[in-house]
Amino acid sequence: MNEHESELNLSDQKITNLNYLDDLNCTKLTAYNCSSLNLLTRNRSITELEIKHCKIEHIQNLQCMSNVQKLIIEDTQIQEIQLETLTKIAWMSLRRNKIKNIHSIQSLSNITQLTLAQNQIIDPEPLSYLHQLTWLDISNNSITKIEFIRNLQKNYRLNYATQSNRRYQPNYFNSYSPIFRFKLQFYCKYEHACQQQQINFFVTQQQQNQ
């Protein structure tokens, strides 16, 4: 690979760190099936980072990649991720990890599309700070409360439909929200039974004359 190449694929490589890429002119970095990868490059030229199917529990140096705009980290053993400095991210998928705490996500003020499906998230409140969201998937987590929806910017009308028990209809679902599509799987208690419920939200833009 020459020094001017913009994309680097390190899939299926037995590597433990990427420090040697710090000075490389590379805008997209892809790593699949790198079982020992735990130390990323500090390369600030990277705008797209994709890590999948890596048996890792921690990633170091991620916060140094401050110009990343698209981030995909899926199918890992990661439980926590530090994103405070990655404020340029517009598109992110953290599907199928072990993530419990998403506190650092509230710093991503420019993010428009976010997937957090199939993790272990309990508290989604940090999502209420993401006023630019147009797509959000937090299905298959351990979420029991969705009050954060009320804090989202009121630019769009939120319509909802449930696949099962329609008695769960909190008033704030009728407010306005920037989300145009929202997918959430959560557990609600009805009487003495705990039922799993899938809700899909579809949002239409508010008419100007309304």
N, CA and C atoms as a LAMMPS dump frame, in Angstrom:
ITEM: TIMESTEP
0
ITEM: NUMBER OF ATOMS
630
ITEM: BOX BOUNDS ff ff ff
-5.0000000000000000e+02 5.0000000000000000e+02
-5.0000000000000000e+02 5.0000000000000000e+02
-5.0000000000000000e+02 5.0000000000000000e+02
ITEM: ATOMS id mol type element x y z
1 1 1 N 0.833 -1.188 0
2 1 2 C 0 0 0
3 1 3 C 0.873 1.245 0
4 2 1 N 0.605 2.217 -0.878
5 2 2 C 1.402 3.428 -0.885
6 2 3 C 0.848 4.447 0.094
7 3 1 N 1.629 5.488 0.36
8 3 2 C 1.283 6.43 1.418
9 3 3 C 0.09 7.309 1.08
10 4 1 N -0.345 7.284 -0.195
11 4 2 C -1.454 8.141 -0.589
12 4 3 C -2.781 7.387 -0.678
13 5 1 N -2.758 6.104 -0.412
14 5 2 C -3.991 5.33 -0.508
15 5 3 C -4.958 5.767 0.581
16 6 1 N -6.244 5.873 0.249
17 6 2 C -7.209 6.454 1.176
18 6 3 C -7.966 5.419 1.997
19 7 1 N -7.915 4.149 1.593
20 7 2 C -8.666 3.12 2.308
21 7 3 C -7.754 1.961 2.678
22 8 1 N -7.923 1.462 3.901
23 8 2 C -7.098 0.361 4.384
24 8 3 C -7.991 -0.695 5.014
25 9 1 N -7.861 -1.939 4.541
26 9 2 C -8.632 -3.058 5.062
27 9 3 C -7.682 -4.018 5.767
28 10 1 N -7.892 -4.213 7.057
29 10 2 C -7.025 -5.077 7.856
30 10 3 C -7.754 -6.332 8.326
31 11 1 N -8.762 -6.742 7.619
32 11 2 C -9.571 -7.879 8.035
33 11 3 C -8.767 -9.171 8.072
34 12 1 N -9.14 -10.033 9.031
35 12 2 C -8.547 -11.367 9.177
36 12 3 C -7.042 -11.321 9.422
37 13 1 N -6.608 -10.288 10.112
38 13 2 C -5.188 -10.167 10.44
39 13 3 C -4.978 -10.356 11.945
40 14 1 N -3.9 -11.007 12.308
41 14 2 C -3.574 -11.202 13.721
42 14 3 C -2.73 -10.03 14.205
43 15 1 N -3.406 -8.926 14.494
44 15 2 C -2.718 -7.723 14.947
45 15 3 C -3.295 -7.294 16.284
46 16 1 N -2.466 -6.646 17.079
47 16 2 C -2.899 -6.204 18.403
48 16 3 C -3.03 -4.7 18.509
49 17 1 N -2.303 -3.951 17.679
50 17 2 C -2.445 -2.494 17.725
51 17 3 C -2.126 -1.896 16.362
52 18 1 N -2.562 -0.669 16.188
53 18 2 C -2.412 0.014 14.901
54 18 3 C -1.598 1.291 15.035
55 19 1 N -0.715 1.34 15.98
56 19 2 C 0.097 2.544 16.177
57 19 3 C 0.939 2.885 14.955
58 20 1 N 1.309 1.877 14.2
59 20 2 C 2.175 2.113 13.037
60 20 3 C 1.461 2.866 11.922
61 21 1 N 0.155 3.099 12.062
62 21 2 C -0.612 3.824 11.048
63 21 3 C -0.775 5.304 11.373
64 22 1 N -0.146 5.768 12.417
65 22 2 C -0.38 7.134 12.889
66 22 3 C -0.109 8.193 11.834
67 23 1 N 0.869 7.966 10.98
68 23 2 C 1.258 8.982 9.996
69 23 3 C 0.773 8.666 8.583
70 24 1 N -0.068 7.666 8.464
71 24 2 C -0.536 7.254 7.146
72 24 3 C -1.691 8.142 6.685
73 25 1 N -1.689 8.495 5.397
74 25 2 C -2.786 9.278 4.83
75 25 3 C -3.915 8.325 4.452
76 26 1 N -4.798 8.067 5.396
77 26 2 C -5.86 7.083 5.221
78 26 3 C -7.161 7.669 5.757
79 27 1 N -8.23 7.6 4.964
80 27 2 C -9.502 8.166 5.402
81 27 3 C -10.5 7.113 5.872
82 28 1 N -10.32 5.858 5.428
83 28 2 C -11.235 4.798 5.842
84 28 3 C -10.446 3.591 6.318
85 29 1 N -10.794 3.095 7.498
86 29 2 C -10.12 1.946 8.083
87 29 3 C -11.157 0.876 8.412
88 30 1 N -10.921 -0.339 7.896
89 30 2 C -11.834 -1.46 8.114
90 30 3 C -11.079 -2.608 8.756
91 31 1 N -11.672 -3.206 9.795
92 31 2 C -11.049 -4.344 10.47
93 31 3 C -12.128 -5.352 10.844
94 32 1 N -12.13 -6.51 10.187
95 32 2 C -13.046 -7.603 10.494
96 32 3 C -12.236 -8.792 11.016
97 33 1 N -12.803 -9.475 11.991
98 33 2 C -12.206 -10.724 12.481
99 33 3 C -10.767 -10.554 12.947
100 34 1 N -10.494 -9.45 13.58
101 34 2 C -9.165 -9.223 14.166
102 34 3 C -9.28 -9.469 15.664
103 35 1 N -9.068 -10.69 16.066
104 35 2 C -9.406 -11.119 17.42
105 35 3 C -8.594 -10.436 18.511
106 36 1 N -7.422 -9.932 18.191
107 36 2 C -6.554 -9.359 19.223
108 36 3 C -6.469 -7.839 19.173
109 37 1 N -7.213 -7.226 18.296
110 37 2 C -7.119 -5.781 18.126
111 37 3 C -7.682 -5.052 19.344
112 38 1 N -6.858 -4.251 20.012
113 38 2 C -7.358 -3.473 21.142
114 38 3 C -6.772 -2.071 21.21
115 39 1 N -5.864 -1.747 20.315
116 39 2 C -5.245 -0.426 20.33
117 39 3 C -5.316 0.176 18.934
118 40 1 N -6.101 1.225 18.791
119 40 2 C -6.277 1.858 17.489
120 40 3 C -5.184 2.878 17.208
121 41 1 N -5.144 3.307 15.975
122 41 2 C -4.227 4.364 15.583
123 41 3 C -4.71 5.718 16.099
124 42 1 N -3.79 6.66 16.23
125 42 2 C -4.145 8.038 16.582
126 42 3 C -4.288 8.894 15.326
127 43 1 N -4.387 8.251 14.2
128 43 2 C -4.439 8.934 12.912
129 43 3 C -5.7 9.798 12.799
130 44 1 N -5.506 11.103 12.651
131 44 2 C -6.633 12.039 12.603
132 44 3 C -7.183 12.237 11.197
133 45 1 N -6.596 11.578 10.206
134 45 2 C -7.113 11.706 8.841
135 45 3 C -8.272 10.749 8.577
136 46 1 N -8.483 9.788 9.454
137 46 2 C -9.538 8.795 9.261
138 46 3 C -10.908 9.404 9.539
139 47 1 N -11.812 9.271 8.567
140 47 2 C -13.18 9.766 8.719
141 47 3 C -14.201 8.632 8.817
142 48 1 N -13.803 7.427 8.404
143 48 2 C -14.684 6.265 8.506
144 48 3 C -13.933 5.119 9.175
145 49 1 N -14.527 4.569 10.216
146 49 2 C -13.919 3.458 10.938
147 49 3 C -14.949 2.349 11.098
148 50 1 N -14.567 1.138 10.681
149 50 2 C -15.487 0.003 10.748
150 50 3 C -14.778 -1.187 11.376
151 51 1 N -15.292 -1.654 12.501
152 51 2 C -14.74 -2.799 13.22
153 51 3 C -15.873 -3.789 13.468
154 52 1 N -15.713 -5.022 12.974
155 52 2 C -16.759 -6.027 13.135
156 52 3 C -16.156 -7.387 13.464
157 53 1 N -16.898 -8.154 14.253
158 53 2 C -16.549 -9.551 14.544
159 53 3 C -15.143 -9.669 15.14
160 54 1 N -14.805 -8.743 16.001
161 54 2 C -13.511 -8.791 16.691
162 54 3 C -13.751 -9.127 18.159
163 55 1 N -13.089 -10.129 18.66
164 55 2 C -13.298 -10.574 20.038
165 55 3 C -12.499 -9.7 20.992
166 56 1 N -12.944 -8.471 21.133
167 56 2 C -12.242 -7.495 21.964
168 56 3 C -13.189 -6.948 23.024
169 57 1 N -12.634 -6.562 24.16
170 57 2 C -13.421 -6.008 25.261
171 57 3 C -13.17 -4.519 25.46
172 58 1 N -12.041 -4.029 24.969
173 58 2 C -11.689 -2.619 25.129
174 58 3 C -11.029 -2.12 23.84
175 59 1 N -11.216 -0.839 23.57
176 59 2 C -10.529 -0.194 22.454
177 59 3 C -9.86 1.072 22.968
178 60 1 N -8.555 1.136 22.828
179 60 2 C -7.812 2.323 23.238
180 60 3 C -7.564 3.24 22.036
181 61 1 N -7.422 4.514 22.33
182 61 2 C -7.095 5.55 21.333
183 61 3 C -8.273 5.958 20.462
184 62 1 N -9.447 5.412 20.701
185 62 2 C -10.595 5.801 19.882
186 62 3 C -10.861 7.3 19.985
187 63 1 N -10.693 7.86 21.15
188 63 2 C -10.961 9.285 21.343
189 63 3 C -9.983 10.172 20.589
190 64 1 N -8.856 9.618 20.184
191 64 2 C -7.873 10.4 19.42
192 64 3 C -8.294 10.584 17.963
193 65 1 N -9.235 9.793 17.514
194 65 2 C -9.655 9.844 16.104
195 65 3 C -10.8 10.848 15.965
196 66 1 N -10.499 12.089 16.212
197 66 2 C -11.521 13.125 16.379
198 66 3 C -12.207 13.56 15.093
199 67 1 N -11.729 13.098 13.936
200 67 2 C -12.348 13.48 12.664
201 67 3 C -13.27 12.405 12.089
202 68 1 N -13.482 11.348 12.834
203 68 2 C -14.362 10.282 12.372
204 68 3 C -15.791 10.798 12.243
205 69 1 N -16.397 10.55 11.078
206 69 2 C -17.779 10.952 10.821
207 69 3 C -18.724 9.756 10.741
208 70 1 N -18.169 8.609 10.394
209 70 2 C -18.964 7.382 10.33
210 70 3 C -18.252 6.304 11.136
211 71 1 N -18.939 5.761 12.137
212 71 2 C -18.331 4.787 13.034
213 71 3 C -19.214 3.548 13.132
214 72 1 N -18.618 2.399 12.85
215 72 2 C -19.317 1.122 12.978
216 72 3 C -18.469 0.2 13.845
217 73 1 N -19.001 -0.193 14.978
218 73 2 C -18.36 -1.192 15.837
219 73 3 C -19.439 -2.205 16.202
220 74 1 N -19.362 -3.382 15.621
221 74 2 C -20.418 -4.378 15.782
222 74 3 C -19.836 -5.751 16.096
223 75 1 N -20.611 -6.53 16.84
224 75 2 C -20.247 -7.917 17.15
225 75 3 C -18.906 -8.002 17.868
226 76 1 N -18.787 -7.276 18.97
227 76 2 C -17.602 -7.353 19.826
228 76 3 C -18.048 -7.631 21.26
229 77 1 N -17.086 -7.662 22.181
230 77 2 C -17.372 -7.867 23.601
231 77 3 C -17.273 -6.557 24.39
232 78 1 N -17.256 -5.45 23.7
233 78 2 C -17.094 -4.146 24.343
234 78 3 C -18.284 -3.832 25.246
235 79 1 N -18 -3.391 26.466
236 79 2 C -19.044 -3.043 27.423
237 79 3 C -19.216 -1.535 27.58
238 80 1 N -18.18 -0.794 27.28
239 80 2 C -18.239 0.665 27.424
240 80 3 C -17.396 1.296 26.329
241 81 1 N -17.832 2.451 25.85
242 81 2 C -17.118 3.116 24.772
243 81 3 C -17.059 4.609 25.055
244 82 1 N -15.886 5.197 24.851
245 82 2 C -15.671 6.618 25.121
246 82 3 C -15.76 7.403 23.815
247 83 1 N -16.732 8.303 23.744
248 83 2 C -16.997 9.023 22.494
249 83 3 C -16.967 10.538 22.655
250 84 1 N -16.573 11.039 23.799
251 84 2 C -16.71 12.463 24.101
252 84 3 C -16.048 13.377 23.076
253 85 1 N -14.933 12.97 22.505
254 85 2 C -14.196 13.842 21.579
255 85 3 C -14.587 13.636 20.119
256 86 1 N -15.449 12.675 19.845
257 86 2 C -15.799 12.347 18.46
258 86 3 C -17.053 13.106 18.03
259 87 1 N -17.018 14.396 18.159
260 87 2 C -18.206 15.229 17.955
261 87 3 C -18.603 15.396 16.492
262 88 1 N -17.781 14.914 15.565
263 88 2 C -18.109 15.031 14.14
264 88 3 C -18.911 13.839 13.613
265 89 1 N -19.117 12.851 14.446
266 89 2 C -19.851 11.663 14.003
267 89 3 C -21.272 12.03 13.597
268 90 1 N -21.657 11.595 12.386
269 90 2 C -23.018 11.802 11.894
270 90 3 C -23.779 10.48 11.778
271 91 1 N -23.051 9.38 11.648
272 91 2 C -23.659 8.062 11.434
273 91 3 C -22.894 7.052 12.285
274 92 1 N -23.616 6.313 13.142
275 92 2 C -22.928 5.365 14.016
276 92 3 C -23.797 4.137 14.267
277 93 1 N -23.154 2.976 14.208
278 93 2 C -23.804 1.719 14.558
279 93 3 C -22.944 0.978 15.572
280 94 1 N -23.527 0.689 16.726
281 94 2 C -22.854 -0.092 17.767
282 94 3 C -23.664 -1.354 18.058
283 95 1 N -24.153 -1.966 17.036
284 95 2 C -25.04 -3.126 17.156
285 95 3 C -24.284 -4.365 17.658
286 96 1 N -24.99 -5.154 18.459
287 96 2 C -24.508 -6.468 18.914
288 96 3 C -23.171 -6.395 19.645
289 97 1 N -23.13 -5.574 20.683
290 97 2 C -21.997 -5.543 21.594
291 97 3 C -22.497 -5.885 22.994
292 98 1 N -21.752 -5.487 24.022
293 98 2 C -22.158 -5.726 25.412
294 98 3 C -22.319 -4.404 26.159
295 99 1 N -22.585 -3.349 25.433
296 99 2 C -22.586 -1.999 25.997
297 99 3 C -23.74 -1.809 26.978
298 100 1 N -23.402 -1.257 28.142
299 100 2 C -24.398 -0.967 29.171
300 100 3 C -24.571 0.538 29.375
301 101 1 N -23.47 1.246 29.375
302 101 2 C -23.479 2.686 29.657
303 101 3 C -23.266 3.471 28.368
304 102 1 N -24.185 4.39 28.059
305 102 2 C -24.056 5.208 26.845
306 102 3 C -23.931 6.692 27.193
307 103 1 N -23.43 6.985 28.361
308 103 2 C -23.331 8.371 28.819
309 103 3 C -22.555 9.248 27.836
310 104 1 N -21.481 8.73 27.255
311 104 2 C -20.633 9.541 26.376
312 104 3 C -21.322 9.908 25.067
313 105 1 N -22.411 9.242 24.734
314 105 2 C -23.116 9.518 23.481
315 105 3 C -23.713 10.916 23.46
316 106 1 N -24.016 11.46 24.611
317 106 2 C -24.667 12.766 24.651
318 106 3 C -23.794 13.881 24.082
319 107 1 N -22.515 13.62 23.853
320 107 2 C -21.619 14.618 23.262
321 107 3 C -21.725 14.674 21.741
322 108 1 N -22.409 13.727 21.14
323 108 2 C -22.453 13.625 19.676
324 108 3 C -23.572 14.504 19.111
325 109 1 N -23.373 15.782 19.154
326 109 2 C -24.425 16.743 18.801
327 109 3 C -24.759 16.759 17.315
328 110 1 N -23.902 16.179 16.464
329 110 2 C -24.135 16.194 15.016
330 110 3 C -24.672 14.877 14.471
331 111 1 N -24.883 13.92 15.326
332 111 2 C -25.291 12.603 14.847
333 111 3 C -26.748 12.621 14.377
334 112 1 N -26.987 11.986 13.213
335 112 2 C -28.338 11.918 12.653
336 112 3 C -28.88 10.492 12.617
337 113 1 N -28.001 9.498 12.501
338 113 2 C -28.444 8.108 12.449
339 113 3 C -27.662 7.286 13.47
340 114 1 N -28.404 6.571 14.309
341 114 2 C -27.775 5.86 15.415
342 114 3 C -28.447 4.509 15.62
343 115 1 N -27.624 3.458 15.669
344 115 2 C -28.107 2.107 15.949
345 115 3 C -27.389 1.565 17.175
346 116 1 N -28.175 1.205 18.193
347 116 2 C -27.635 0.638 19.428
348 116 3 C -28.288 -0.705 19.742
349 117 1 N -28.849 -1.33 18.747
350 117 2 C -29.608 -2.562 18.95
351 117 3 C -28.736 -3.689 19.494
352 118 1 N -29.371 -4.565 20.282
353 118 2 C -28.745 -5.791 20.779
354 118 3 C -27.51 -5.512 21.632
355 119 1 N -27.717 -4.668 22.634
356 119 2 C -26.721 -4.432 23.666
357 119 3 C -27.349 -4.741 25.02
358 120 1 N -26.844 -4.115 26.078
359 120 2 C -27.385 -4.334 27.421
360 120 3 C -27.738 -3 28.078
361 121 1 N -28.196 -2.07 27.275
362 121 2 C -28.493 -0.714 27.742
363 121 3 C -29.756 -0.71 28.596
364 122 1 N -29.673 -0.033 29.729
365 122 2 C -30.82 0.114 30.624
366 122 3 C -31.361 1.539 30.587
367 123 1 N -30.452 2.506 30.681
368 123 2 C -30.852 3.914 30.758
369 123 3 C -30.572 4.628 29.435
370 124 1 N -31.598 5.013 28.676
371 124 2 C -31.396 5.69 27.396
372 124 3 C -31.402 7.215 27.506
373 125 1 N -31.42 7.749 28.719
374 125 2 C -31.568 9.19 28.909
375 125 3 C -30.552 10.035 28.138
376 126 1 N -29.272 9.618 28.002
377 126 2 C -28.325 10.435 27.215
378 126 3 C -28.783 10.701 25.784
379 127 1 N -29.671 9.891 25.256
380 127 2 C -30.163 10.104 23.894
381 127 3 C -30.987 11.379 23.777
382 128 1 N -31.483 11.878 24.875
383 128 2 C -32.32 13.077 24.84
384 128 3 C -31.544 14.319 24.426
385 129 1 N -30.212 14.235 24.416
386 129 2 C -29.37 15.368 24.015
387 129 3 C -29.09 15.381 22.508
388 130 1 N -29.523 14.366 21.809
389 130 2 C -29.188 14.22 20.389
390 130 3 C -30.31 14.786 19.526
391 131 1 N -30.336 16.088 19.381
392 131 2 C -31.465 16.767 18.746
393 131 3 C -31.463 16.682 17.225
394 132 1 N -30.402 16.136 16.625
395 132 2 C -30.346 16.031 15.163
396 132 3 C -30.742 14.644 14.657
397 133 1 N -31.124 13.752 15.537
398 133 2 C -31.441 12.383 15.138
399 133 3 C -32.59 12.326 14.14
400 134 1 N -32.399 11.521 13.105
401 134 2 C -33.482 11.212 12.182
402 134 3 C -33.765 9.712 12.136
403 135 1 N -32.859 8.928 12.694
404 135 2 C -33.054 7.467 12.749
405 135 3 C -32.431 6.942 14.031
406 136 1 N -33.193 6.157 14.781
407 136 2 C -32.706 5.595 16.031
408 136 3 C -33.25 4.188 16.199
409 137 1 N -32.348 3.245 16.453
410 137 2 C -32.736 1.859 16.715
411 137 3 C -32.099 1.434 18.031
412 138 1 N -32.92 1.256 19.06
413 138 2 C -32.404 0.747 20.337
414 138 3 C -33.174 -0.512 20.736
415 139 1 N -33.549 -1.284 19.763
416 139 2 C -34.278 -2.526 20.029
417 139 3 C -33.367 -3.564 20.673
418 140 1 N -34.004 -4.505 21.359
419 140 2 C -33.282 -5.621 21.987
420 140 3 C -32.234 -5.147 22.979
421 141 1 N -32.665 -4.296 23.897
422 141 2 C -31.871 -3.895 25.043
423 141 3 C -32.676 -4.182 26.305
424 142 1 N -32.237 -3.637 27.428
425 142 2 C -32.939 -3.857 28.699
426 142 3 C -33.67 -2.604 29.155
427 143 1 N -34.105 -1.797 28.207
428 143 2 C -34.727 -0.504 28.495
429 143 3 C -36.154 -0.692 29.006
430 144 1 N -36.491 0.023 30.063
431 144 2 C -37.842 -0.023 30.62
432 144 3 C -38.523 1.338 30.6
433 145 1 N -37.769 2.421 30.383
434 145 2 C -38.346 3.763 30.379
435 145 3 C -37.935 4.493 29.104
436 146 1 N -38.859 5.248 28.544
437 146 2 C -38.565 5.971 27.304
438 146 3 C -38.962 7.44 27.41
439 147 1 N -38.881 8 28.62
440 147 2 C -39.219 9.403 28.814
441 147 3 C -38.299 10.349 28.055
442 148 1 N -37.133 9.868 27.662
443 148 2 C -36.18 10.732 26.955
444 148 3 C -36.774 11.319 25.677
445 149 1 N -37.781 10.668 25.119
446 149 2 C -38.407 11.157 23.892
447 149 3 C -38.941 12.569 24.076
448 150 1 N -39.413 12.89 25.278
449 150 2 C -40.015 14.196 25.528
450 150 3 C -39.021 15.328 25.375
451 151 1 N -37.739 15.042 25.544
452 151 2 C -36.721 16.089 25.513
453 151 3 C -36.156 16.351 24.125
454 152 1 N -36.577 15.57 23.149
455 152 2 C -36.075 15.772 21.801
456 152 3 C -36.724 16.998 21.17
457 153 1 N -35.995 17.655 20.307
458 153 2 C -36.477 18.877 19.667
459 153 3 C -37.798 18.63 18.94
460 154 1 N -38.744 19.553 19.069
461 154 2 C -40.109 19.325 18.587
462 154 3 C -40.303 19.876 17.181
463 155 1 N -39.749 19.185 16.214
464 155 2 C -39.862 19.615 14.819
465 155 3 C -40.761 18.714 13.994
466 156 1 N -40.972 17.504 14.45
467 156 2 C -41.739 16.53 13.674
468 156 3 C -42.797 15.879 14.559
469 157 1 N -43.854 15.45 13.91
470 157 2 C -44.907 14.77 14.668
471 157 3 C -44.56 13.286 14.799
472 158 1 N -44.736 12.766 15.992
473 158 2 C -44.415 11.368 16.269
474 158 3 C -45.692 10.534 16.284
475 159 1 N -45.793 9.592 15.385
476 159 2 C -46.91 8.658 15.361
477 159 3 C -46.387 7.286 15.753
478 160 1 N -47.187 6.504 16.407
479 160 2 C -46.68 5.218 16.869
480 160 3 C -47.725 4.124 16.674
481 161 1 N -47.241 2.911 16.592
482 161 2 C -48.126 1.749 16.52
483 161 3 C -47.469 0.62 17.28
484 162 1 N -48.225 -0.114 18.039
485 162 2 C -47.67 -1.226 18.793
486 162 3 C -48.133 -2.536 18.193
487 163 1 N -47.281 -3.518 18.298
488 163 2 C -47.629 -4.826 17.76
489 163 3 C -48.5 -5.616 18.728
490 164 1 N -48.443 -5.227 20.013
491 164 2 C -49.223 -5.982 20.987
492 164 3 C -50.08 -5.027 21.813
493 165 1 N -49.953 -5.054 23.112
494 165 2 C -50.866 -4.349 24.001
495 165 3 C -50.905 -2.847 23.748
496 166 1 N -52.034 -2.334 23.27
497 166 2 C -52.162 -0.927 22.923
498 166 3 C -52.569 -0.07 24.123
499 167 1 N -52.685 -0.656 25.284
500 167 2 C -53.04 0.146 26.449
501 167 3 C -51.887 1.023 26.905
502 168 1 N -50.696 0.681 26.483
503 168 2 C -49.536 1.492 26.862
504 168 3 C -49.385 2.612 25.845
505 169 1 N -49.965 3.766 26.159
506 169 2 C -49.978 4.88 25.229
507 169 3 C -49.673 6.181 25.964
508 170 1 N -48.437 6.404 26.404
509 170 2 C -48.091 7.637 27.108
510 170 3 C -48.314 8.858 26.234
511 171 1 N -48.756 9.941 26.842
512 171 2 C -49.123 11.142 26.102
513 171 3 C -47.974 11.735 25.309
514 172 1 N -46.747 11.554 25.784
515 172 2 C -45.648 12.217 25.092
516 172 3 C -45.343 11.6 23.739
517 173 1 N -45.955 10.48 23.395
518 173 2 C -45.805 9.959 22.045
519 173 3 C -46.488 10.849 21.02
520 174 1 N -47.391 11.708 21.47
521 174 2 C -48.123 12.573 20.558
522 174 3 C -47.454 13.93 20.379
523 175 1 N -46.319 14.141 20.986
524 175 2 C -45.605 15.407 20.853
525 175 3 C -44.801 15.411 19.56
526 176 1 N -43.998 16.433 19.363
527 176 2 C -43.19 16.542 18.159
528 176 3 C -41.764 16.106 18.443
529 177 1 N -41.151 15.535 17.447
530 177 2 C -39.807 15.004 17.616
531 177 3 C -39.095 15.009 16.278
532 178 1 N -37.742 15.173 16.261
533 178 2 C -37.022 15.133 14.993
534 178 3 C -36.855 13.736 14.43
535 179 1 N -37.164 12.716 15.206
536 179 2 C -36.985 11.35 14.737
537 179 3 C -38.056 11.004 13.716
538 180 1 N -37.658 10.519 12.544
539 180 2 C -38.666 10.107 11.578
540 180 3 C -38.885 8.605 11.589
541 181 1 N -37.962 7.877 12.179
542 181 2 C -38.216 6.455 12.353
543 181 3 C -37.492 6.002 13.61
544 182 1 N -38.177 5.237 14.425
545 182 2 C -37.642 4.906 15.738
546 182 3 C -38.059 3.485 16.076
547 183 1 N -37.124 2.694 16.473
548 183 2 C -37.43 1.306 16.782
549 183 3 C -36.962 1.004 18.195
550 184 1 N -37.871 0.458 18.981
551 184 2 C -37.561 0.225 20.386
552 184 3 C -38.215 -1.061 20.852
553 185 1 N -37.451 -1.852 21.558
554 185 2 C -38.014 -3.044 22.173
555 185 3 C -37.801 -2.906 23.666
556 186 1 N -38.875 -3.058 24.434
557 186 2 C -38.738 -2.858 25.864
558 186 3 C -39.736 -3.75 26.591
559 187 1 N -39.641 -3.75 27.904
560 187 2 C -40.513 -4.576 28.723
561 187 3 C -41.434 -3.684 29.551
562 188 1 N -42.729 -3.963 29.523
563 188 2 C -43.71 -3.224 30.304
564 188 3 C -44.497 -4.212 31.161
565 189 1 N -44.891 -3.762 32.336
566 189 2 C -45.681 -4.607 33.218
567 189 3 C -47.158 -4.22 33.125
568 190 1 N -47.972 -5.168 32.801
569 190 2 C -49.415 -4.979 32.78
570 190 3 C -50.012 -5.901 33.838
571 191 1 N -50.675 -5.307 34.815
572 191 2 C -51.248 -6.053 35.922
573 191 3 C -50.129 -6.875 36.58
574 192 1 N -50.227 -8.181 36.548
575 192 2 C -49.21 -9.01 37.198
576 192 3 C -48.309 -9.715 36.194
577 193 1 N -48.447 -9.366 34.956
578 193 2 C -47.657 -10.039 33.917
579 193 3 C -46.654 -9.076 33.312
580 194 1 N -45.509 -9.589 32.962
581 194 2 C -44.49 -8.779 32.293
582 194 3 C -44.427 -9.241 30.847
583 195 1 N -44.81 -8.358 29.963
584 195 2 C -44.891 -8.728 28.561
585 195 3 C -43.835 -7.987 27.758
586 196 1 N -43.247 -8.677 26.858
587 196 2 C -42.311 -8.034 25.948
588 196 3 C -43.102 -7.365 24.835
589 197 1 N -42.706 -6.153 24.514
590 197 2 C -43.464 -5.401 23.524
591 197 3 C -42.525 -4.757 22.527
592 198 1 N -42.9 -4.82 21.286
593 198 2 C -42.134 -4.191 20.215
594 198 3 C -42.923 -2.996 19.718
595 199 1 N -42.263 -1.841 19.666
596 199 2 C -42.921 -0.637 19.181
597 199 3 C -42.121 -0.087 18.017
598 200 1 N -42.807 0.263 16.96
599 200 2 C -42.186 0.942 15.835
600 200 3 C -42.816 2.314 15.701
601 201 1 N -41.982 3.333 15.585
602 201 2 C -42.455 4.697 15.483
603 201 3 C -42.17 5.224 14.083
604 202 1 N -43.125 5.898 13.505
605 202 2 C -42.932 6.524 12.215
606 202 3 C -43.356 7.977 12.335
607 203 1 N -42.53 8.868 11.854
608 203 2 C -42.755 10.283 12.067
609 203 3 C -42.91 10.995 10.748
610 204 1 N -43.875 11.851 10.66
611 204 2 C -44.066 12.664 9.472
612 204 3 C -43.807 14.113 9.816
613 205 1 N -43.271 14.842 8.875
614 205 2 C -42.931 16.229 9.136
615 205 3 C -44.195 17.053 9.369
616 206 1 N -44.113 17.94 10.342
617 206 2 C -45.235 18.805 10.66
618 206 3 C -45.524 19.749 9.495
619 207 1 N -46.783 19.874 9.127
620 207 2 C -47.143 20.787 8.066
621 207 3 C -46.957 22.224 8.529
622 208 1 N -46.513 23.066 7.645
623 208 2 C -46.17 24.43 8.003
624 208 3 C -47.355 25.204 8.555
625 209 1 N -48.55 24.896 8.094
626 209 2 C -49.715 25.669 8.506
627 209 3 C -50.39 25.113 9.748
628 210 1 N -49.842 24.035 10.299
629 210 2 C -50.449 23.446 11.484
630 210 3 C -50.127 24.274 12.714
